Amino acid sequence: MPRAPAIVLLLVGGALYWQGVCHAGGVTEPWDAASYWRLWYPLSVLIAASGGMLLRRRAWLAGAIVTFAQLPVMWLNAGTAESWIVGVAFCAALAIPAVLASVIAGRFVRRQA
């Protein structure tokens, strides 16, 4: 898949995913959902790995995009910028496993081709 459509797909899909998490949990920020650590975040890492398979050589972008897609959802739901510094730092830490998973998936697909 060409890079630009895959990036747009990951960004829109990630934002919709995180909005769904907020809706399911009845929260304004995805990480406030009760099942965030045992269900929603691990599933997002799998989504990032799938995105890494699409992006292949730039697979690391998938993990970053899917994880950082929480920020616009937080902004739309909470409407405040008070916690943006904490939110960006938190997303940066959360992106590390997602980036690693997407890189591994991208390498796997490249080696299979």
Buried (B, 14 or more C-beta within 10 A) or exposed (E): EEEEEBBEBBBEBBBEBBBEBBEBBEBBBBBBBEEBEEBBBBEBBBBBBBBBBBBBEBBBBBBBBBBBBBBBBBBEBBEEEEEEEEBEEBBEEBBEBBBBBBBEBBBBBEEEE
